[in-house]
Amino acid sequence: MRFRIPDFPYNHQDSEEYSAGYDILMDVKNAHDEWVNAQNLFNNVSDPELVDYAIYNLEAAKKKYMYMLKQAKMNGIEAINNLYYYSE
């Protein structure tokens, strides 16, 4: 599952604020991608020695994604509520 970053309601004339908001959304997207990759690793690991690593990696990626979502909301990024998720 991936998501598309929608246009968000910033006045494009204030490019510094737009850029900061876009950077935060990209951080959220990257954290989400890491989480999806960690889920895929966990689902496909077959070596018992890698199971602990896959679990740790999955939990760390999930926490990072949740943290990035929280940061986006705290910075007033309203577009975070409008992310479009889709399956590849």
N, C-alpha and C positions, 0 to 999 in steps of 0.2 A: 504494500500500500504506500503510495506517495501522495504528496499534496502540491497543489499549484498555489503560488502566492498571488492573490488578487490585487487589483489596483486598490489602494487605500486612500482614505480621505485626507490627504495633505494638500495644501496649496503648493503646487509645484514651483511657484515663484520663490518660495523659501527653501532653496535646494539643500541647505545644511540640515534642516530639520527633516526633510524628506529622506536625505541620505542616511541620517541616523536611524530613522524608522525602518528603512529598507534593510540596513545592516542588521538590525535586531531580528527582522523577519527572516533574513538569510541564516542567522545563527539558529533560529528555531527550526528552520528547514533542515539544516545540517545535523542538528541534534536528533531530529526525527529520523533522518536517513541512517544515522548511527544506530539508533534503536531498532529500526527494521533489520539492519544487517546483523545486529546482535541476536535478534529473534531467529533469523534464518540460520545463523551459526548454531544456536542452541537446538533448533529443530533438526539439524542435520548432523550433529556430532555423534560419532559412534564409538570413539575411543574413550574408555572409562577415565583415563587420565586427563582428558580435556573437558569432562563434564563440569568440574568445579570452575575451571576458567570460563566456560560458556555461561554458567550461572552468574559469576561475578561480573562478567562483561555485560550481560543483559541487565542486571540490576543497576550497574553504573550508568549505562546508556539511558535507562528509563529515568533515573534521578536527574541526569543532565537535561533531558528533554523537559521534564516537569519544571526544573529550575528556569530554563530558558522561557517557557511559557509564562511563568510567574513574572520574570523580568520584563517581558513584553507588555504584560497587563499593567505592571507598575509604572511603565513608561508611557502609558496611555495609548498604546498601539491598539486601536479598535479593530483593525483588520484581522487580528488574531482570531476573532470570533467568526470570521468569514472564510477560513481556509477551506479549500476544496480538496477533499481526499478522493483518490481514485486508485483502482487496481491496475497494475501493469499487465 
